[in-house]
């Protein structure tokens, strides 16, 4: 029986002997360690037997809280499928999955390939998930986001001054050009373009 472990923070990949190459893997403590295939800044994932978890401390890694990982994920703008994607509604390209190695443009047929490719090549994406920062209490998931008093999107997940919000691309551009601010109730949001999505 294996355990799934997320290891993250400065020096994690080096401590595990992994390169900063998405999906790179190596044996570790009777299991396997691999660089997070979505984004190396997220650290590593490991499949370990129960007694293999102690090897992480021997490698110089300390036990962390799940909230620490969530803060990292939100600051980087990486969605959690269980929190940020709505079944049968979310579009992979809106969630930036193409930049997180979740979509292949070279592979043969797969479910949803034609629709996904058509959406990309016809530039039909009007909204995307953005990492946003804010001061004050975290808005709840589903809180509407407004710009200049008009609907502009919604909060998906939030914690400790960072969130992911699905925002209209034209509104993000308009806000940047005109110095406008996004609001989620009483909270002012500042969107950021993730540096990994070019």
C-alpha positions as a Markdown table, in Angstrom:
| # | Residue | x | y | z |
|---|---|---|---|---|
| 1 | Unk | 0.0 | 0.0 | 0.0 |
| 2 | Unk | 1.5 | 3.3 | -1.1 |
| 3 | Unk | 1.0 | 6.8 | 0.2 |
| 4 | Unk | 0.9 | 9.9 | -2.0 |
| 5 | Unk | 3.0 | 12.8 | -0.7 |
| 6 | Unk | 3.5 | 16.3 | -2.0 |
| 7 | Unk | 6.9 | 17.8 | -1.2 |
| 8 | Unk | 7.5 | 21.5 | -1.8 |
| 9 | Unk | 9.5 | 24.5 | -0.8 |
| 10 | Unk | 12.9 | 25.9 | -1.5 |
| 11 | Unk | 15.5 | 23.1 | -2.2 |
| 12 | Unk | 12.9 | 20.3 | -2.4 |
| 13 | Unk | 13.8 | 19.1 | -5.9 |
| 14 | Unk | 17.6 | 19.2 | -5.1 |
| 15 | Unk | 17.0 | 17.3 | -1.8 |
| 16 | Unk | 15.2 | 14.6 | -3.7 |
| 17 | Unk | 17.8 | 14.5 | -6.5 |
| 18 | Unk | 15.3 | 15.7 | -9.1 |
| 19 | Unk | 15.8 | 18.1 | -12.0 |
| 20 | Unk | 13.4 | 21.0 | -12.5 |
| 21 | Unk | 11.9 | 19.2 | -15.5 |
| 22 | Unk | 8.2 | 18.4 | -15.3 |
| 23 | Unk | 7.6 | 14.7 | -14.7 |
| 24 | Unk | 11.2 | 13.7 | -14.2 |
| 25 | Unk | 11.3 | 10.7 | -11.9 |
| 26 | Unk | 13.6 | 8.6 | -9.9 |
| 27 | Unk | 13.3 | 5.8 | -7.3 |
| 28 | Unk | 13.1 | 7.0 | -3.7 |
| 29 | Unk | 12.8 | 5.1 | -0.4 |
| 30 | Unk | 11.1 | 2.0 | -2.0 |
| 31 | Unk | 8.8 | 4.2 | -4.1 |
| 32 | Unk | 9.1 | 6.9 | -6.7 |
| 33 | Unk | 9.6 | 10.6 | -6.6 |
| 34 | Unk | 8.9 | 12.9 | -9.5 |
| 35 | Unk | 8.9 | 16.6 | -10.3 |
| 36 | Unk | 5.4 | 17.9 | -10.4 |
| 37 | Unk | 4.4 | 17.4 | -14.0 |
| 38 | Unk | 2.3 | 20.6 | -14.0 |
| 39 | Unk | 4.9 | 23.0 | -12.8 |
| 40 | Unk | 8.3 | 22.4 | -11.1 |
| 41 | Unk | 7.6 | 25.4 | -8.8 |
| 42 | Unk | 5.0 | 23.1 | -7.1 |
| 43 | Unk | 7.9 | 20.8 | -6.0 |
| 44 | Unk | 7.6 | 17.0 | -6.2 |
| 45 | Unk | 5.1 | 14.2 | -5.8 |
| 46 | Unk | 6.0 | 10.9 | -4.3 |
| 47 | Unk | 4.4 | 7.4 | -4.1 |
| 48 | Unk | 5.9 | 5.8 | -1.0 |
| 49 | Unk | 5.4 | 2.8 | 1.2 |
| 50 | Unk | 4.3 | 3.8 | 4.8 |
| 51 | Unk | 7.9 | 3.3 | 6.1 |
| 52 | Unk | 9.3 | 5.4 | 3.2 |
| 53 | Unk | 7.8 | 8.7 | 4.5 |
| 54 | Unk | 10.6 | 8.9 | 7.2 |
| 55 | Unk | 13.1 | 9.1 | 4.4 |
| 56 | Unk | 11.8 | 12.6 | 3.6 |
| 57 | Unk | 13.0 | 13.9 | 7.0 |
| 58 | Unk | 16.3 | 12.2 | 6.4 |
| 59 | Unk | 16.5 | 14.1 | 3.1 |
| 60 | Unk | 16.1 | 17.3 | 5.1 |
| 61 | Unk | 12.5 | 18.0 | 4.4 |
| 62 | Unk | 10.1 | 18.9 | 7.2 |
| 63 | Unk | 6.5 | 18.0 | 7.6 |
| 64 | Unk | 4.2 | 20.9 | 6.4 |
| 65 | Unk | 0.5 | 21.7 | 6.7 |
| 66 | Unk | -1.8 | 21.2 | 3.7 |
| 67 | Unk | -2.7 | 25.0 | 4.0 |
| 68 | Unk | 1.0 | 25.8 | 3.2 |
| 69 | Unk | 0.7 | 23.8 | -0.1 |
| 70 | Unk | -2.6 | 25.5 | -0.8 |
| 71 | Unk | -1.1 | 29.0 | -0.3 |
| 72 | Unk | 1.8 | 28.0 | -2.7 |
| 73 | Unk | -0.7 | 26.7 | -5.3 |
| 74 | Unk | -2.8 | 29.8 | -5.2 |
| 75 | Unk | 0.1 | 32.2 | -5.3 |
| 76 | Unk | 1.3 | 30.4 | -8.5 |
| 77 | Unk | -2.2 | 30.4 | -10.0 |
| 78 | Unk | -2.4 | 26.6 | -10.3 |
| 79 | Unk | -6.0 | 25.3 | -10.1 |
| 80 | Unk | -7.1 | 22.4 | -7.9 |
| 81 | Unk | -9.6 | 20.4 | -9.9 |
| 82 | Unk | -11.7 | 19.7 | -6.8 |
| 83 | Unk | -12.0 | 23.4 | -5.9 |
| 84 | Unk | -11.5 | 25.5 | -9.0 |
| 85 | Unk | -13.1 | 23.5 | -11.8 |
| 86 | Unk | -16.8 | 22.9 | -12.1 |
| 87 | Unk | -17.8 | 19.5 | -13.5 |
| 88 | Unk | -19.3 | 19.7 | -17.0 |
| 89 | Unk | -18.9 | 23.4 | -17.0 |
| 90 | Unk | -15.2 | 24.4 | -16.8 |
| 91 | Unk | -13.2 | 24.5 | -20.0 |
| 92 | Unk | -9.6 | 23.2 | -19.8 |
| 93 | Unk | -8.3 | 26.3 | -21.7 |
| 94 | Unk | -10.0 | 28.7 | -19.3 |
| 95 | Unk | -8.3 | 26.9 | -16.5 |
| 96 | Unk | -4.9 | 27.2 | -18.3 |
| 97 | Unk | -4.5 | 23.4 | -18.4 |
| 98 | Unk | -2.7 | 23.7 | -21.8 |
| 99 | Unk | 0.2 | 25.5 | -20.0 |
| 100 | Unk | 0.3 | 22.9 | -17.2 |
| 101 | Unk | 1.0 | 19.9 | -19.5 |
| 102 | Unk | -2.5 | 18.6 | -19.2 |
| 103 | Unk | -3.3 | 18.9 | -22.9 |
| 104 | Unk | -1.4 | 17.5 | -25.8 |
| 105 | Unk | -1.5 | 19.2 | -29.2 |
| 106 | Unk | 0.5 | 16.4 | -30.8 |
| 107 | Unk | -1.3 | 13.3 | -29.6 |
| 108 | Unk | -3.8 | 11.4 | -31.7 |
| 109 | Unk | -7.5 | 11.2 | -30.8 |
| 110 | Unk | -8.7 | 11.7 | -27.2 |
| 111 | Unk | -12.1 | 12.6 | -25.8 |
| 112 | Unk | -12.8 | 16.3 | -26.3 |
| 113 | Unk | -9.8 | 16.8 | -28.6 |
| 114 | Unk | -11.7 | 18.4 | -31.5 |
| 115 | Unk | -13.6 | 20.9 | -29.3 |
| 116 | Unk | -10.5 | 21.8 | -27.3 |
| 117 | Unk | -8.4 | 22.3 | -30.5 |
| 118 | Unk | -11.1 | 24.3 | -32.2 |
| 119 | Unk | -11.4 | 26.5 | -29.1 |
| 120 | Unk | -7.7 | 27.2 | -29.1 |
| 121 | Unk | -7.1 | 27.8 | -32.8 |
| 122 | Unk | -10.2 | 30.0 | -33.2 |
| 123 | Unk | -9.2 | 32.0 | -30.1 |
| 124 | Unk | -12.6 | 31.5 | -28.5 |
| 125 | Unk | -11.5 | 31.7 | -24.9 |
| 126 | Unk | -13.1 | 34.8 | -23.3 |
| 127 | Unk | -12.3 | 34.0 | -19.6 |
| 128 | Unk | -9.4 | 32.6 | -17.7 |
| 129 | Unk | -8.4 | 31.7 | -14.1 |
| 130 | Unk | -6.2 | 34.4 | -12.7 |
| 131 | Unk | -4.3 | 34.4 | -9.4 |
| 132 | Unk | -5.5 | 37.4 | -7.5 |
| 133 | Unk | -4.2 | 39.0 | -4.2 |
| 134 | Unk | -6.3 | 40.9 | -1.7 |
| 135 | Unk | -6.2 | 42.3 | 1.8 |
| 136 | Unk | -8.8 | 41.2 | 4.4 |
| 137 | Unk | -11.1 | 38.2 | 4.8 |
| 138 | Unk | -11.0 | 35.7 | 2.0 |
| 139 | Unk | -14.1 | 35.8 | -0.2 |
| 140 | Unk | -16.0 | 32.5 | -0.4 |
| 141 | Unk | -16.0 | 30.3 | -3.5 |
| 142 | Unk | -18.7 | 31.5 | -5.9 |
| 143 | Unk | -18.5 | 35.1 | -4.8 |
| 144 | Unk | -19.2 | 37.3 | -7.9 |
| 145 | Unk | -16.4 | 39.6 | -9.0 |
| 146 | Unk | -17.3 | 43.0 | -10.4 |
| 147 | Unk | -15.5 | 45.6 | -12.4 |
| 148 | Unk | -16.9 | 49.1 | -12.4 |
| 149 | Unk | -20.1 | 47.7 | -10.9 |
| 150 | Unk | -20.6 | 45.1 | -13.6 |
| 151 | Unk | -20.2 | 41.3 | -13.5 |
| 152 | Unk | -16.7 | 40.3 | -14.4 |
| 153 | Unk | -16.3 | 36.8 | -13.1 |
| 154 | Unk | -16.3 | 34.8 | -9.8 |
| 155 | Unk | -14.0 | 33.6 | -7.1 |
| 156 | Unk | -13.1 | 29.9 | -7.2 |
| 157 | Unk | -10.9 | 29.2 | -4.2 |
| 158 | Unk | -9.2 | 31.5 | -1.7 |
| 159 | Unk | -7.0 | 31.5 | 1.4 |
| 160 | Unk | -4.9 | 34.1 | 3.3 |
| 161 | Unk | -4.7 | 36.9 | 0.8 |
| 162 | Unk | -4.5 | 34.8 | -2.4 |
| 163 | Unk | -7.3 | 33.4 | -4.6 |
| 164 | Unk | -8.1 | 32.1 | -8.0 |
| 165 | Unk | -10.8 | 34.0 | -9.9 |
| 166 | Unk | -12.3 | 33.3 | -13.3 |
| 167 | Unk | -12.2 | 36.7 | -15.0 |
| 168 | Unk | -13.2 | 38.0 | -18.4 |
| 169 | Unk | -10.0 | 38.7 | -20.5 |
| 170 | Unk | -11.4 | 41.9 | -21.9 |
| 171 | Unk | -12.1 | 43.1 | -18.3 |
| 172 | Unk | -8.6 | 42.4 | -17.1 |
| 173 | Unk | -7.2 | 44.4 | -20.1 |
| 174 | Unk | -9.7 | 47.2 | -19.5 |
| 175 | Unk | -8.8 | 47.4 | -15.8 |
| 176 | Unk | -5.1 | 47.5 | -16.5 |
| 177 | Unk | -5.5 | 50.2 | -19.1 |
| 178 | Unk | -7.9 | 52.4 | -17.1 |
| 179 | Unk | -6.7 | 51.9 | -13.5 |
| 180 | Unk | -9.9 | 50.1 | -12.5 |
| 181 | Unk | -10.2 | 47.6 | -9.6 |
| 182 | Unk | -12.0 | 44.3 | -9.3 |
| 183 | Unk | -14.2 | 43.8 | -6.3 |
| 184 | Unk | -15.5 | 40.6 | -4.6 |
| 185 | Unk | -18.0 | 42.0 | -2.2 |
| 186 | Unk | -16.1 | 44.5 | -0.1 |
| 187 | Unk | -12.7 | 43.0 | -1.1 |
| 188 | Unk | -10.5 | 44.6 | -3.7 |
| 189 | Unk | -8.7 | 42.1 | -6.0 |
| 190 | Unk | -5.5 | 42.5 | -7.9 |
| 191 | Unk | -5.1 | 40.0 | -10.8 |
| 192 | Unk | -1.7 | 38.7 | -11.9 |
| 193 | Unk | -0.8 | 37.0 | -15.1 |
| 194 | Unk | 1.0 | 33.7 | -14.1 |
| 195 | Unk | 4.6 | 33.8 | -15.3 |
| 196 | Unk | 4.4 | 30.2 | -16.5 |
| 197 | Unk | 1.6 | 30.9 | -19.0 |
| 198 | Unk | 3.0 | 32.6 | -22.1 |
